[in-house]
């Protein structure tokens, strides 16, 4: 998921909140017009709120401030109950004058209990799906379009097993599913199968972040070293239901990138969140490129799938030239 999806999700949340509050104002205006007695009760509630602010700011004038606040609270609750009863008596739901946010937890802010709300993460997942499907090539990356005809001999059976394993993984996916490490030379279908899994899991309603390792690392680096020094991207990467890191090993070798990769892998494993990693490197290449802790975590906790065969893109190109 790139920053444009994150920004679009935030914009949608802002619009949801504004729409909910605007619709609430229209309902209030309707009730004030049709049921003046409820308007009188609501005026009482507004005045109670003002009295509460005045008592808190000028506490010394009111003796026992806590007692006065409790008295106003009880008075407020009584007025609210009266308003609800009047609404029901006139054929309206008791909560008709409440603000009806799309998400009752974050109240359409995208944040709940100091973290990204589940509704925001699901929205990002939905937007990611739409972004993937804008590209016809990516939209065609399904399990049904993965052809085994390019694999021969033992490679065919190996790749057939990988195809069925990945398909079953996507069909039965839960946020507690295990992690997968796809490795092997370029052009053998790692990206195709990881995209197929992403599309199916997104269809099931889970949040998925799919991008190349270099793109994700660049975004995290940009946020980390920005003036605001925020952590929005790394938080999403850590918390998403499924993270798919494509083309690990194509990024520049820097201490920050290597530390970030280990942090992502280790943190998601510790919190039981699944990750799919694809790379053209073998275990020797991974060990040479990264901290040995990265190799250790992958070998110990990931299902390792070695892709075998001849470069499919090269086969297609050769076949086209021979026609």
C-alpha positions in Angstrom: 0.0 0.0 0.0 1.4 3.4 -1.0 1.0 6.7 0.7 -1.8 7.7 -1.8 -4.0 4.9 -0.5 -3.3 6.0 3.1 -4.2 9.6 2.2 -7.3 8.5 0.4 -8.4 6.4 3.4 -8.0 9.3 5.7 -10.0 11.5 3.3 -12.8 8.9 3.2 -12.9 8.8 7.0 -13.1 12.6 7.2 -16.0 12.6 4.8 -17.8 9.8 6.7 -17.5 11.8 9.9 -18.7 15.0 8.3 -21.6 13.3 6.6 -22.7 11.7 9.9 -22.6 15.0 11.7 -24.4 16.8 8.9 -27.2 14.2 8.9 -27.4 14.5 12.6 -27.9 18.3 12.3 -30.7 17.8 9.8 -32.5 15.3 12.2 -32.2 17.9 15.0 -33.6 20.6 12.8 -36.5 18.2 11.8 -37.3 17.4 15.4 -37.1 21.0 16.6 -39.6 21.9 13.9 -42.0 19.0 14.5 -41.7 18.5 18.3 -41.0 21.8 20.1 -41.2 20.1 23.5 -38.1 18.1 22.6 -36.4 21.3 21.5 -37.1 22.7 25.0 -35.5 19.6 26.5 -32.4 19.9 24.2 -32.1 23.6 25.2 -31.9 22.4 28.8 -29.1 20.0 27.9 -27.2 22.7 26.2 -27.6 25.0 29.2 -26.5 22.2 31.5 -23.3 21.8 29.5 -22.6 25.5 29.8 -23.3 25.5 33.6 -20.8 22.6 33.9 -18.1 24.5 32.1 -18.7 27.5 34.3 -18.6 25.5 37.5 -15.3 23.8 36.5 -13.7 27.1 35.6 -15.1 29.1 38.6 -15.1 26.3 41.1 -14.5 28.4 44.2 -17.8 30.2 43.8 -19.9 27.0 44.1 -18.7 25.4 47.3 -18.7 21.6 46.9 -17.8 21.5 43.2 -18.0 17.7 43.0 -21.5 17.6 44.5 -22.7 20.3 42.1 -21.2 18.5 39.1 -22.9 15.2 40.1 -26.2 17.1 40.5 -25.9 18.5 37.0 -24.9 15.1 35.7 -28.0 13.5 37.1 -30.2 16.4 35.8 -28.6 15.9 32.4 -29.3 12.1 32.4 -32.9 12.8 33.3 -33.3 15.2 30.5 -31.7 12.7 28.0 -34.2 10.0 29.1 -37.1 12.4 28.7 -35.9 13.3 25.2 -35.7 9.6 24.2 -39.2 8.9 25.6 -40.7 11.8 23.7 -39.1 10.6 20.5 -40.5 7.0 21.0 -43.9 8.4 21.8 -43.9 10.2 18.5 -42.8 7.2 16.5 -39.0 7.9 16.3 -36.2 5.7 17.5 -34.8 6.6 20.9 -31.4 7.3 19.4 -32.7 9.4 16.5 -30.9 12.5 17.7 -27.6 10.7 18.2 -24.7 11.0 15.7 -24.7 7.8 13.7 -21.1 7.2 12.8 -20.1 4.4 10.5 -17.8 3.1 13.2 -19.0 3.4 16.8 -15.5 2.7 18.1 -13.4 5.4 16.5 -16.4 7.7 15.6 -15.1 7.8 12.0 -11.7 9.3 13.0 -9.7 6.1 12.0 -8.1 5.9 15.5 -9.3 4.0 18.5 -7.5 3.5 21.8 -4.4 5.2 20.5 -4.1 2.9 17.5 -5.4 2.6 14.0 -9.0 1.4 14.2 -10.0 -1.9 12.6 -12.4 0.0 10.3 -9.5 2.1 9.0 -7.3 -0.9 8.3 -10.2 -2.7 6.5 -10.7 0.4 4.4 -7.1 0.5 3.4 -7.4 -3.1 2.4 -10.4 -2.4 0.2 -8.6 0.5 -1.4 -5.6 -1.7 -2.0 -7.8 -4.2 -3.8 -9.2 -1.4 -6.0 -5.7 -0.2 -6.8 -4.5 -3.8 -7.7 -7.5 -4.3 -10.0 -6.8 -1.1 -11.9 -4.0 -2.9 -13.6 -5.3 -5.6 -15.9 -2.1 -7.7 -15.5 -2.4 -7.7 -11.8 -6.2 -8.4 -11.9 -5.3 -11.5 -13.9 -3.0 -12.8 -11.2 -5.3 -15.4 -9.8 -4.7 -19.0 -9.0 -6.8 -20.0 -12.0 -4.5 -18.1 -14.4 -1.3 -19.7 -13.0 -0.2 -22.1 -15.7 1.8 -25.2 -14.9 2.6 -25.9 -18.6 5.9 -24.0 -18.3 7.3 -26.5 -15.8 8.8 -29.9 -16.7 9.6 -33.1 -14.9 10.1 -32.9 -11.2 9.7 -29.1 -11.4 6.1 -29.6 -12.5 5.3 -31.6 -9.4 7.1 -29.2 -7.1 5.3 -26.2 -8.6 1.9 -28.0 -8.5 2.4 -28.6 -4.8 3.3 -25.0 -4.2 0.3 -23.8 -6.2 -2.1 -26.0 -4.2 -0.4 -25.1 -0.9 -0.7 -21.3 -1.7 -4.3 -21.7 -2.9 -5.3 -23.5 0.3 -3.5 -21.0 2.4 -5.5 -18.1 0.8 -8.8 -20.0 1.0 -8.4 -20.8 4.7 -6.6 -17.6 5.7 -7.1 -16.1 9.2 -5.0 -13.5 11.0 -3.4 -16.5 12.8 -2.2 -18.2 9.7 1.5 -19.0 9.4 4.1 -17.1 7.3 5.5 -18.1 3.9 8.9 -17.6 2.4 9.0 -17.9 -1.4 12.4 -18.1 -2.9 14.1 -19.1 -6.2 15.4 -17.5 -9.4 13.5 -14.8 -11.2 10.5 -15.5 -13.5 9.1 -18.6 -11.8 5.8 -17.3 -10.5 6.5 -16.0 -7.0 4.9 -12.6 -7.7 2.0 -14.2 -9.5 1.1 -16.5 -6.6 1.6 -13.9 -3.9 -0.7 -11.5 -5.8 -3.2 -14.3 -6.3 -3.1 -14.9 -2.5 -3.5 -11.1 -1.9 -6.5 -10.8 -4.1 -8.3 -13.8 -2.5 -7.5 -12.8 1.0 -8.6 -9.2 0.3 -11.9 -10.6 -1.1 -12.4 -12.3 2.3 -12.4 -9.0 4.0 -9.0 -9.0 5.6 -6.5 -6.1 5.4 -3.5 -6.8 3.2 -0.5 -4.7 2.4 1.2 -5.8 -0.8 4.3 -4.0 -2.2 7.9 -4.5 -3.1 10.3 -4.5 -0.1 12.1 -1.4 -1.6 8.9 0.6 -1.9 7.8 -0.2 1.7 11.3 0.6 3.1 11.5 3.9 1.3 8.1 5.0 2.7 9.1 4.0 6.2 12.5 5.8 5.8 10.8 8.9 4.5 8.5 9.1 7.5 11.2 8.2 10.0 13.6 11.0 8.8 10.9 13.6 8.2 10.5 16.6 10.3 7.4 15.1 11.9 9.2 11.8 12.5 5.9 9.9 12.4 5.4 6.2 12.2 2.1 5.8 10.3 3.6 3.5 7.6 5.5 1.2 9.9 2.4 0.9 12.2 0.3 -0.2 9.2 3.0 -2.7 8.1 3.2 -4.1 11.6 -0.6 -4.3 12.2 -2.1 -5.4 8.9 -3.7 -8.8 8.8 -1.3 -9.9 6.1 1.9 -8.3 4.9 3.4 -9.4 1.5 7.0 -8.2 0.9 7.8 -8.8 -2.7 11.3 -8.9 -4.1 13.2 -8.8 -0.8 16.9 -8.2 -1.6 16.4 -5.7 -4.3 16.6 -2.7 -1.9 19.9 -0.9 -1.2 22.0 -2.3 1.6 21.9 0.1 4.4 21.9 -0.3 8.2 18.5 1.3 8.4 16.9 -1.0 5.9 18.4 -4.1 7.4 17.3 -3.1 10.9 13.8 -2.3 9.6 13.5 -5.6 7.9 14.4 -7.5 11.0 12.1 -5.3 13.1 9.2 -6.1 10.7 9.8 -9.8 10.6 10.5 -10.2 14.3 7.6 -8.0 15.5 5.0 -9.6 13.3 6.2 -13.1 14.4 6.0 -12.1 18.0 2.5 -10.8 17.6 1.4 -13.9 15.6 0.7 -12.0 12.4 1.5 -13.7 9.1 3.8 -12.5 6.4 4.6 -13.6 2.9 8.1 -12.8 1.6 9.3 -13.5 -1.9 12.9 -13.1 -3.0 15.3 -14.2 -5.8 17.9 -14.9 -3.2 18.5 -18.4 -1.8 19.3 -19.0 1.9 23.0 -18.4 1.3 22.2 -15.1 -0.3 19.9 -14.1 2.5 22.5 -15.0 5.1 25.2 -13.0 3.3 22.9 -10.0 2.8 21.2 -9.8 6.2 21.8 -10.2 9.9 21.9 -13.9 10.8 18.8 -13.3 13.0 16.7 -12.7 9.9 17.7 -16.1 8.5 17.1 -17.8 11.8 13.6 -16.3 12.2 12.6 -17.3 8.6 14.0 -20.8 8.8 12.4 -21.4 12.2 9.0 -19.9 11.7 8.2 -19.7 8.0 7.0 -22.3 5.6 9.7 -22.2 3.0 8.7 -22.8 -0.7 11.5 -23.2 -3.2 10.4 -22.3 -6.7 12.0 -24.3 -9.5 12.0 -24.3 -13.3 13.1 -22.1 -16.2 12.3 -18.4 -16.4 8.7 -18.3 -17.7 9.1 -14.8 -19.2 12.1 -16.0 -21.2 10.2 -19.0 -22.4 7.3 -16.8 -23.5 9.7 -14.5 -25.3 11.5 -17.4 -27.0 8.1 -18.9 -28.1 6.9 -15.6 -29.5 10.2 -15.1 -31.5 9.9 -18.6 -33.0 6.4 -18.0 -34.4 
